[in-house]
Amino acid sequence: MDADAAKTARDSLDLAFQMSNILETGLDRHTLSILIALCDLGLNPEALAAVVKELRRELVPQDASSPSSVQ
């Protein structure tokens, strides 16, 4: 990748990250860059969004949502 292409890619990622922050997606720059790369490879963005949502749901501790765990 030449210097101009690298700068364009970096600027694009910066813009996407700013938009991500405005939308409060909670995605870090690295994760966002991976998701963008997967879209560039042809993966369906809606399917990727569904996977991210599902993974986040699985990461929430089950007992944290239970009222009996609050003391």
PyMOL Python script that loads the backbone (N, CA, C, O; Angstrom):
from pymol import cmd

cmd.read_pdbstr("""\
ATOM      1  N   MET A   1       0.850  -1.174   0.000  1.00  0.00           N
ATOM      2  CA  MET A   1       0.000   0.000   0.000  1.00  0.00           C
ATOM      3  C   MET A   1       0.895   1.237   0.000  1.00  0.00           C
ATOM      4  O   MET A   1       1.802   1.354   0.824  1.00  0.00           O
ATOM      5  N   ASP A   2       0.640   2.146  -0.917  1.00  0.00           N
ATOM      6  CA  ASP A   2       1.465   3.353  -0.969  1.00  0.00           C
ATOM      7  C   ASP A   2       1.017   4.350   0.112  1.00  0.00           C
ATOM      8  O   ASP A   2       0.000   4.145   0.774  1.00  0.00           O
ATOM      9  N   ALA A   3       1.772   5.405   0.274  1.00  0.00           N
ATOM     10  CA  ALA A   3       1.529   6.362   1.349  1.00  0.00           C
ATOM     11  C   ALA A   3       0.169   7.043   1.210  1.00  0.00           C
ATOM     12  O   ALA A   3      -0.525   7.252   2.205  1.00  0.00           O
ATOM     13  N   ASP A   4      -0.213   7.388  -0.014  1.00  0.00           N
ATOM     14  CA  ASP A   4      -1.514   8.047  -0.215  1.00  0.00           C
ATOM     15  C   ASP A   4      -2.666   7.110   0.134  1.00  0.00           C
ATOM     16  O   ASP A   4      -3.634   7.522   0.773  1.00  0.00           O
ATOM     17  N   ALA A   5      -2.562   5.872  -0.280  1.00  0.00           N
ATOM     18  CA  ALA A   5      -3.616   4.903   0.016  1.00  0.00           C
ATOM     19  C   ALA A   5      -3.706   4.643   1.516  1.00  0.00           C
ATOM     20  O   ALA A   5      -4.803   4.509   2.058  1.00  0.00           O
ATOM     21  N   ALA A   6      -2.566   4.571   2.185  1.00  0.00           N
ATOM     22  CA  ALA A   6      -2.547   4.359   3.633  1.00  0.00           C
ATOM     23  C   ALA A   6      -3.192   5.536   4.355  1.00  0.00           C
ATOM     24  O   ALA A   6      -3.947   5.346   5.309  1.00  0.00           O
ATOM     25  N   LYS A   7      -2.894   6.754   3.899  1.00  0.00           N
ATOM     26  CA  LYS A   7      -3.484   7.943   4.522  1.00  0.00           C
ATOM     27  C   LYS A   7      -4.987   7.971   4.303  1.00  0.00           C
ATOM     28  O   LYS A   7      -5.737   8.310   5.218  1.00  0.00           O
ATOM     29  N   THR A   8      -5.435   7.624   3.111  1.00  0.00           N
ATOM     30  CA  THR A   8      -6.862   7.587   2.809  1.00  0.00           C
ATOM     31  C   THR A   8      -7.570   6.557   3.686  1.00  0.00           C
ATOM     32  O   THR A   8      -8.648   6.824   4.219  1.00  0.00           O
ATOM     33  N   ALA A   9      -6.962   5.383   3.834  1.00  0.00           N
ATOM     34  CA  ALA A   9      -7.545   4.330   4.673  1.00  0.00           C
ATOM     35  C   ALA A   9      -7.619   4.778   6.122  1.00  0.00           C
ATOM     36  O   ALA A   9      -8.627   4.554   6.793  1.00  0.00           O
ATOM     37  N   ARG A  10      -6.558   5.409   6.609  1.00  0.00           N
ATOM     38  CA  ARG A  10      -6.514   5.898   7.994  1.00  0.00           C
ATOM     39  C   ARG A  10      -7.577   6.980   8.210  1.00  0.00           C
ATOM     40  O   ARG A  10      -8.276   6.979   9.223  1.00  0.00           O
ATOM     41  N   ASP A  11      -7.690   7.905   7.245  1.00  0.00           N
ATOM     42  CA  ASP A  11      -8.696   8.964   7.346  1.00  0.00           C
ATOM     43  C   ASP A  11     -10.114   8.389   7.333  1.00  0.00           C
ATOM     44  O   ASP A  11     -10.986   8.845   8.074  1.00  0.00           O
ATOM     45  N   SER A  12     -10.330   7.393   6.491  1.00  0.00           N
ATOM     46  CA  SER A  12     -11.646   6.752   6.425  1.00  0.00           C
ATOM     47  C   SER A  12     -11.989   6.060   7.731  1.00  0.00           C
ATOM     48  O   SER A  12     -13.120   6.148   8.208  1.00  0.00           O
ATOM     49  N   LEU A  13     -11.014   5.371   8.310  1.00  0.00           N
ATOM     50  CA  LEU A  13     -11.241   4.708   9.591  1.00  0.00           C
ATOM     51  C   LEU A  13     -11.500   5.742  10.681  1.00  0.00           C
ATOM     52  O   LEU A  13     -12.365   5.537  11.532  1.00  0.00           O
ATOM     53  N   ASP A  14     -10.763   6.849  10.664  1.00  0.00           N
ATOM     54  CA  ASP A  14     -10.994   7.914  11.650  1.00  0.00           C
ATOM     55  C   ASP A  14     -12.422   8.440  11.558  1.00  0.00           C
ATOM     56  O   ASP A  14     -13.085   8.630  12.577  1.00  0.00           O
ATOM     57  N   LEU A  15     -12.891   8.673  10.342  1.00  0.00           N
ATOM     58  CA  LEU A  15     -14.252   9.168  10.138  1.00  0.00           C
ATOM     59  C   LEU A  15     -15.279   8.139  10.605  1.00  0.00           C
ATOM     60  O   LEU A  15     -16.244   8.491  11.285  1.00  0.00           O
ATOM     61  N   ALA A  16     -15.080   6.882  10.249  1.00  0.00           N
ATOM     62  CA  ALA A  16     -16.002   5.828  10.671  1.00  0.00           C
ATOM     63  C   ALA A  16     -16.007   5.698  12.195  1.00  0.00           C
ATOM     64  O   ALA A  16     -17.056   5.467  12.795  1.00  0.00           O
ATOM     65  N   PHE A  17     -14.841   5.847  12.818  1.00  0.00           N
ATOM     66  CA  PHE A  17     -14.755   5.750  14.282  1.00  0.00           C
ATOM     67  C   PHE A  17     -15.475   6.925  14.942  1.00  0.00           C
ATOM     68  O   PHE A  17     -16.144   6.747  15.960  1.00  0.00           O
ATOM     69  N   GLN A  18     -15.343   8.122  14.373  1.00  0.00           N
ATOM     70  CA  GLN A  18     -16.064   9.286  14.910  1.00  0.00           C
ATOM     71  C   GLN A  18     -17.575   9.071  14.804  1.00  0.00           C
ATOM     72  O   GLN A  18     -18.314   9.361  15.745  1.00  0.00           O
ATOM     73  N   MET A  19     -18.024   8.569  13.676  1.00  0.00           N
ATOM     74  CA  MET A  19     -19.450   8.287  13.506  1.00  0.00           C
ATOM     75  C   MET A  19     -19.905   7.209  14.491  1.00  0.00           C
ATOM     76  O   MET A  19     -20.996   7.294  15.056  1.00  0.00           O
ATOM     77  N   SER A  20     -19.065   6.202  14.690  1.00  0.00           N
ATOM     78  CA  SER A  20     -19.372   5.132  15.632  1.00  0.00           C
ATOM     79  C   SER A  20     -19.528   5.692  17.044  1.00  0.00           C
ATOM     80  O   SER A  20     -20.421   5.283  17.786  1.00  0.00           O
ATOM     81  N   ASN A  21     -18.663   6.619  17.405  1.00  0.00           N
ATOM     82  CA  ASN A  21     -18.751   7.231  18.735  1.00  0.00           C
ATOM     83  C   ASN A  21     -19.998   8.094  18.875  1.00  0.00           C
ATOM     84  O   ASN A  21     -20.649   8.080  19.920  1.00  0.00           O
ATOM     85  N   ILE A  22     -20.334   8.847  17.826  1.00  0.00           N
ATOM     86  CA  ILE A  22     -21.545   9.676  17.865  1.00  0.00           C
ATOM     87  C   ILE A  22     -22.777   8.797  18.046  1.00  0.00           C
ATOM     88  O   ILE A  22     -23.704   9.152  18.773  1.00  0.00           O
ATOM     89  N   LEU A  23     -22.777   7.650  17.378  1.00  0.00           N
ATOM     90  CA  LEU A  23     -23.901   6.714  17.474  1.00  0.00           C
ATOM     91  C   LEU A  23     -23.842   5.845  18.724  1.00  0.00           C
ATOM     92  O   LEU A  23     -24.740   5.041  18.973  1.00  0.00           O
ATOM     93  N   GLU A  24     -22.780   6.012  19.509  1.00  0.00           N
ATOM     94  CA  GLU A  24     -22.583   5.269  20.765  1.00  0.00           C
ATOM     95  C   GLU A  24     -22.676   3.758  20.559  1.00  0.00           C
ATOM     96  O   GLU A  24     -23.397   3.062  21.274  1.00  0.00           O
ATOM     97  N   THR A  25     -21.925   3.263  19.559  1.00  0.00           N
ATOM     98  CA  THR A  25     -21.938   1.825  19.280  1.00  0.00           C
ATOM     99  C   THR A  25     -21.125   1.028  20.293  1.00  0.00           C
ATOM    100  O   THR A  25     -21.369  -0.163  20.488  1.00  0.00           O
ATOM    101  N   GLY A  26     -20.165   1.677  20.934  1.00  0.00           N
ATOM    102  CA  GLY A  26     -19.313   0.967  21.878  1.00  0.00           C
ATOM    103  C   GLY A  26     -18.192   0.181  21.206  1.00  0.00           C
ATOM    104  O   GLY A  26     -17.479  -0.576  21.863  1.00  0.00           O
ATOM    105  N   LEU A  27     -18.036   0.363  19.893  1.00  0.00           N
ATOM    106  CA  LEU A  27     -16.977  -0.353  19.176  1.00  0.00           C
ATOM    107  C   LEU A  27     -15.656   0.397  19.318  1.00  0.00           C
ATOM    108  O   LEU A  27     -15.608   1.619  19.183  1.00  0.00           O
ATOM    109  N   ASP A  28     -14.593  -0.340  19.588  1.00  0.00           N
ATOM    110  CA  ASP A  28     -13.278   0.301  19.606  1.00  0.00           C
ATOM    111  C   ASP A  28     -12.752   0.368  18.173  1.00  0.00           C
ATOM    112  O   ASP A  28     -13.308  -0.256  17.269  1.00  0.00           O
ATOM    113  N   ARG A  29     -11.692   1.120  17.978  1.00  0.00           N
ATOM    114  CA  ARG A  29     -11.141   1.350  16.636  1.00  0.00           C
ATOM    115  C   ARG A  29     -10.717   0.033  15.974  1.00  0.00           C
ATOM    116  O   ARG A  29     -10.949  -0.161  14.780  1.00  0.00           O
ATOM    117  N   HIS A  30     -10.109  -0.852  16.727  1.00  0.00           N
ATOM    118  CA  HIS A  30      -9.626  -2.126  16.169  1.00  0.00           C
ATOM    119  C   HIS A  30     -10.801  -2.989  15.693  1.00  0.00           C
ATOM    120  O   HIS A  30     -10.779  -3.519  14.583  1.00  0.00           O
ATOM    121  N   THR A  31     -11.817  -3.122  16.536  1.00  0.00           N
ATOM    122  CA  THR A  31     -12.986  -3.919  16.168  1.00  0.00           C
ATOM    123  C   THR A  31     -13.671  -3.329  14.947  1.00  0.00           C
ATOM    124  O   THR A  31     -14.070  -4.055  14.037  1.00  0.00           O
ATOM    125  N   LEU A  32     -13.804  -2.008  14.933  1.00  0.00           N
ATOM    126  CA  LEU A  32     -14.423  -1.339  13.795  1.00  0.00           C
ATOM    127  C   LEU A  32     -13.636  -1.607  12.507  1.00  0.00           C
ATOM    128  O   LEU A  32     -14.225  -1.845  11.453  1.00  0.00           O
ATOM    129  N   SER A  33     -12.313  -1.567  12.600  1.00  0.00           N
ATOM    130  CA  SER A  33     -11.505  -1.809  11.397  1.00  0.00           C
ATOM    131  C   SER A  33     -11.678  -3.247  10.902  1.00  0.00           C
ATOM    132  O   SER A  33     -11.671  -3.487   9.694  1.00  0.00           O
ATOM    133  N   ILE A  34     -11.830  -4.190  11.809  1.00  0.00           N
ATOM    134  CA  ILE A  34     -12.067  -5.585  11.418  1.00  0.00           C
ATOM    135  C   ILE A  34     -13.423  -5.718  10.734  1.00  0.00           C
ATOM    136  O   ILE A  34     -13.540  -6.391   9.711  1.00  0.00           O
ATOM    137  N   LEU A  35     -14.445  -5.081  11.295  1.00  0.00           N
ATOM    138  CA  LEU A  35     -15.775  -5.149  10.700  1.00  0.00           C
ATOM    139  C   LEU A  35     -15.803  -4.513   9.316  1.00  0.00           C
ATOM    140  O   LEU A  35     -16.444  -5.034   8.403  1.00  0.00           O
ATOM    141  N   ILE A  36     -15.111  -3.390   9.157  1.00  0.00           N
ATOM    142  CA  ILE A  36     -15.025  -2.745   7.846  1.00  0.00           C
ATOM    143  C   ILE A  36     -14.314  -3.662   6.851  1.00  0.00           C
ATOM    144  O   ILE A  36     -14.746  -3.792   5.705  1.00  0.00           O
ATOM    145  N   ALA A  37     -13.231  -4.292   7.287  1.00  0.00           N
ATOM    146  CA  ALA A  37     -12.496  -5.208   6.407  1.00  0.00           C
ATOM    147  C   ALA A  37     -13.374  -6.380   5.982  1.00  0.00           C
ATOM    148  O   ALA A  37     -13.326  -6.807   4.829  1.00  0.00           O
ATOM    149  N   LEU A  38     -14.171  -6.901   6.909  1.00  0.00           N
ATOM    150  CA  LEU A  38     -15.073  -8.002   6.567  1.00  0.00           C
ATOM    151  C   LEU A  38     -16.130  -7.558   5.550  1.00  0.00           C
ATOM    152  O   LEU A  38     -16.485  -8.311   4.643  1.00  0.00           O
ATOM    153  N   CYS A  39     -16.625  -6.334   5.711  1.00  0.00           N
ATOM    154  CA  CYS A  39     -17.575  -5.798   4.717  1.00  0.00           C
ATOM    155  C   CYS A  39     -16.903  -5.650   3.363  1.00  0.00           C
ATOM    156  O   CYS A  39     -17.504  -5.946   2.330  1.00  0.00           O
ATOM    157  N   ASP A  40     -15.645  -5.188   3.367  1.00  0.00           N
ATOM    158  CA  ASP A  40     -14.894  -5.055   2.114  1.00  0.00           C
ATOM    159  C   ASP A  40     -14.712  -6.400   1.417  1.00  0.00           C
ATOM    160  O   ASP A  40     -14.608  -6.467   0.192  1.00  0.00           O
ATOM    161  N   LEU A  41     -14.673  -7.469   2.209  1.00  0.00           N
ATOM    162  CA  LEU A  41     -14.540  -8.809   1.641  1.00  0.00           C
ATOM    163  C   LEU A  41     -15.872  -9.378   1.161  1.00  0.00           C
ATOM    164  O   LEU A  41     -15.924 -10.476   0.608  1.00  0.00           O
ATOM    165  N   GLY A  42     -16.949  -8.618   1.378  1.00  0.00           N
ATOM    166  CA  GLY A  42     -18.238  -9.042   0.860  1.00  0.00           C
ATOM    167  C   GLY A  42     -19.219  -9.585   1.874  1.00  0.00           C
ATOM    168  O   GLY A  42     -20.317  -9.999   1.500  1.00  0.00           O
ATOM    169  N   LEU A  43     -18.859  -9.597   3.152  1.00  0.00           N
ATOM    170  CA  LEU A  43     -19.806 -10.067   4.152  1.00  0.00           C
ATOM    171  C   LEU A  43     -20.942  -9.069   4.296  1.00  0.00           C
ATOM    172  O   LEU A  43     -20.753  -7.866   4.120  1.00  0.00           O
ATOM    173  N   ASN A  44     -22.103  -9.573   4.613  1.00  0.00           N
ATOM    174  CA  ASN A  44     -23.297  -8.752   4.751  1.00  0.00           C
ATOM    175  C   ASN A  44     -23.196  -7.921   6.033  1.00  0.00           C
ATOM    176  O   ASN A  44     -23.064  -8.490   7.117  1.00  0.00           O
ATOM    177  N   PRO A  45     -23.256  -6.575   5.933  1.00  0.00           N
ATOM    178  CA  PRO A  45     -23.154  -5.718   7.120  1.00  0.00           C
ATOM    179  C   PRO A  45     -24.254  -5.969   8.147  1.00  0.00           C
ATOM    180  O   PRO A  45     -24.008  -5.886   9.350  1.00  0.00           O
ATOM    181  N   GLU A  46     -25.463  -6.274   7.682  1.00  0.00           N
ATOM    182  CA  GLU A  46     -26.551  -6.550   8.616  1.00  0.00           C
ATOM    183  C   GLU A  46     -26.298  -7.842   9.388  1.00  0.00           C
ATOM    184  O   GLU A  46     -26.617  -7.934  10.573  1.00  0.00           O
ATOM    185  N   ALA A  47     -25.731  -8.828   8.719  1.00  0.00           N
ATOM    186  CA  ALA A  47     -25.398 -10.083   9.388  1.00  0.00           C
ATOM    187  C   ALA A  47     -24.289  -9.853  10.414  1.00  0.00           C
ATOM    188  O   ALA A  47     -24.333 -10.405  11.514  1.00  0.00           O
ATOM    189  N   LEU A  48     -23.296  -9.038  10.054  1.00  0.00           N
ATOM    190  CA  LEU A  48     -22.228  -8.726  11.010  1.00  0.00           C
ATOM    191  C   LEU A  48     -22.788  -7.998  12.230  1.00  0.00           C
ATOM    192  O   LEU A  48     -22.396  -8.286  13.361  1.00  0.00           O
ATOM    193  N   ALA A  49     -23.703  -7.057  12.003  1.00  0.00           N
ATOM    194  CA  ALA A  49     -24.319  -6.334  13.122  1.00  0.00           C
ATOM    195  C   ALA A  49     -25.072  -7.297  14.038  1.00  0.00           C
ATOM    196  O   ALA A  49     -25.020  -7.165  15.261  1.00  0.00           O
ATOM    197  N   ALA A  50     -25.766  -8.257  13.450  1.00  0.00           N
ATOM    198  CA  ALA A  50     -26.489  -9.251  14.246  1.00  0.00           C
ATOM    199  C   ALA A  50     -25.529 -10.095  15.079  1.00  0.00           C
ATOM    200  O   ALA A  50     -25.819 -10.414  16.232  1.00  0.00           O
ATOM    201  N   VAL A  51     -24.396 -10.452  14.501  1.00  0.00           N
ATOM    202  CA  VAL A  51     -23.395 -11.241  15.231  1.00  0.00           C
ATOM    203  C   VAL A  51     -22.835 -10.429  16.401  1.00  0.00           C
ATOM    204  O   VAL A  51     -22.690 -10.950  17.507  1.00  0.00           O
ATOM    205  N   VAL A  52     -22.523  -9.156  16.157  1.00  0.00           N
ATOM    206  CA  VAL A  52     -21.990  -8.301  17.230  1.00  0.00           C
ATOM    207  C   VAL A  52     -23.006  -8.185  18.360  1.00  0.00           C
ATOM    208  O   VAL A  52     -22.645  -8.294  19.531  1.00  0.00           O
ATOM    209  N   LYS A  53     -24.270  -7.967  18.017  1.00  0.00           N
ATOM    210  CA  LYS A  53     -25.314  -7.866  19.044  1.00  0.00           C
ATOM    211  C   LYS A  53     -25.431  -9.155  19.843  1.00  0.00           C
ATOM    212  O   LYS A  53     -25.560  -9.123  21.066  1.00  0.00           O
ATOM    213  N   GLU A  54     -25.386 -10.287  19.152  1.00  0.00           N
ATOM    214  CA  GLU A  54     -25.504 -11.574  19.834  1.00  0.00           C
ATOM    215  C   GLU A  54     -24.315 -11.820  20.755  1.00  0.00           C
ATOM    216  O   GLU A  54     -24.485 -12.302  21.875  1.00  0.00           O
ATOM    217  N   LEU A  55     -23.117 -11.492  20.287  1.00  0.00           N
ATOM    218  CA  LEU A  55     -21.927 -11.679  21.124  1.00  0.00           C
ATOM    219  C   LEU A  55     -21.996 -10.799  22.365  1.00  0.00           C
ATOM    220  O   LEU A  55     -21.612 -11.229  23.453  1.00  0.00           O
ATOM    221  N   ARG A  56     -22.478  -9.580  22.211  1.00  0.00           N
ATOM    222  CA  ARG A  56     -22.623  -8.692  23.374  1.00  0.00           C
ATOM    223  C   ARG A  56     -23.628  -9.250  24.358  1.00  0.00           C
ATOM    224  O   ARG A  56     -23.421  -9.178  25.569  1.00  0.00           O
ATOM    225  N   ARG A  57     -24.718  -9.807  23.846  1.00  0.00           N
ATOM    226  CA  ARG A  57     -25.730 -10.393  24.720  1.00  0.00           C
ATOM    227  C   ARG A  57     -25.143 -11.553  25.519  1.00  0.00           C
ATOM    228  O   ARG A  57     -25.457 -11.726  26.696  1.00  0.00           O
ATOM    229  N   GLU A  58     -24.297 -12.338  24.879  1.00  0.00           N
ATOM    230  CA  GLU A  58     -23.690 -13.489  25.548  1.00  0.00           C
ATOM    231  C   GLU A  58     -22.651 -13.073  26.581  1.00  0.00           C
ATOM    232  O   GLU A  58     -22.385 -13.816  27.525  1.00  0.00           O
ATOM    233  N   LEU A  59     -22.063 -11.892  26.410  1.00  0.00           N
ATOM    234  CA  LEU A  59     -21.037 -11.437  27.346  1.00  0.00           C
ATOM    235  C   LEU A  59     -21.607 -10.880  28.639  1.00  0.00           C
ATOM    236  O   LEU A  59     -20.886 -10.776  29.631  1.00  0.00           O
ATOM    237  N   VAL A  60     -22.886 -10.519  28.653  1.00  0.00           N
ATOM    238  CA  VAL A  60     -23.505  -9.998  29.866  1.00  0.00           C
ATOM    239  C   VAL A  60     -23.645 -11.156  30.842  1.00  0.00           C
ATOM    240  O   VAL A  60     -24.272 -12.166  30.524  1.00  0.00           O
ATOM    241  N   PRO A  61     -23.057 -11.012  32.045  1.00  0.00           N
ATOM    242  CA  PRO A  61     -23.172 -12.103  33.027  1.00  0.00           C
ATOM    243  C   PRO A  61     -24.636 -12.388  33.345  1.00  0.00           C
ATOM    244  O   PRO A  61     -25.421 -11.471  33.588  1.00  0.00           O
ATOM    245  N   GLN A  62     -24.985 -13.645  33.342  1.00  0.00           N
ATOM    246  CA  GLN A  62     -26.371 -14.033  33.577  1.00  0.00           C
ATOM    247  C   GLN A  62     -26.855 -13.607  34.960  1.00  0.00           C
ATOM    248  O   GLN A  62     -27.998 -13.175  35.105  1.00  0.00           O
ATOM    249  N   ASP A  63     -26.000 -13.724  35.978  1.00  0.00           N
ATOM    250  CA  ASP A  63     -26.443 -13.397  37.330  1.00  0.00           C
ATOM    251  C   ASP A  63     -26.496 -11.884  37.569  1.00  0.00           C
ATOM    252  O   ASP A  63     -27.089 -11.447  38.555  1.00  0.00           O
ATOM    253  N   ALA A  64     -25.896 -11.080  36.696  1.00  0.00           N
ATOM    254  CA  ALA A  64     -25.948  -9.625  36.857  1.00  0.00           C
ATOM    255  C   ALA A  64     -27.327  -9.098  36.527  1.00  0.00           C
ATOM    256  O   ALA A  64     -27.720  -8.050  37.041  1.00  0.00           O
ATOM    257  N   SER A  65     -28.075  -9.791  35.684  1.00  0.00           N
ATOM    258  CA  SER A  65     -29.414  -9.336  35.325  1.00  0.00           C
ATOM    259  C   SER A  65     -30.467  -9.862  36.287  1.00  0.00           C
ATOM    260  O   SER A  65     -31.627  -9.456  36.216  1.00  0.00           O
ATOM    261  N   SER A  66     -30.086 -10.746  37.171  1.00  0.00           N
ATOM    262  CA  SER A  66     -31.014 -11.329  38.122  1.00  0.00           C
ATOM    263  C   SER A  66     -31.159 -10.442  39.353  1.00  0.00           C
ATOM    264  O   SER A  66     -30.150 -10.032  39.926  1.00  0.00           O
ATOM    265  N   PRO A  67     -32.382 -10.133  39.777  1.00  0.00           N
ATOM    266  CA  PRO A  67     -32.578  -9.279  40.955  1.00  0.00           C
ATOM    267  C   PRO A  67     -32.040  -9.894  42.231  1.00  0.00           C
ATOM    268  O   PRO A  67     -31.694  -9.165  43.161  1.00  0.00           O
ATOM    269  N   SER A  68     -31.958 -11.223  42.302  1.00  0.00           N
ATOM    270  CA  SER A  68     -31.469 -11.872  43.514  1.00  0.00           C
ATOM    271  C   SER A  68     -29.975 -11.678  43.724  1.00  0.00           C
ATOM    272  O   SER A  68     -29.474 -11.914  44.823  1.00  0.00           O
ATOM    273  N   SER A  69     -29.247 -11.249  42.682  1.00  0.00           N
ATOM    274  CA  SER A  69     -27.808 -11.064  42.830  1.00  0.00           C
ATOM    275  C   SER A  69     -27.464  -9.724  43.458  1.00  0.00           C
ATOM    276  O   SER A  69     -26.323  -9.520  43.873  1.00  0.00           O
ATOM    277  N   VAL A  70     -28.431  -8.796  43.540  1.00  0.00           N
ATOM    278  CA  VAL A  70     -28.205  -7.493  44.127  1.00  0.00           C
ATOM    279  C   VAL A  70     -28.336  -7.599  45.634  1.00  0.00           C
ATOM    280  O   VAL A  70     -29.319  -8.142  46.139  1.00  0.00           O
ATOM    281  N   GLN A  71     -27.360  -7.089  46.347  1.00  0.00           N
ATOM    282  CA  GLN A  71     -27.390  -7.185  47.813  1.00  0.00           C
ATOM    283  C   GLN A  71     -27.504  -5.847  48.453  1.00  0.00           C
ATOM    284  O   GLN A  71     -27.542  -5.751  49.680  1.00  0.00           O
TER     285      GLN A  71
END
""", "prot")
cmd.dss("prot")
cmd.show_as("cartoon", "prot")
cmd.util.cbc("prot")
cmd.orient("prot")
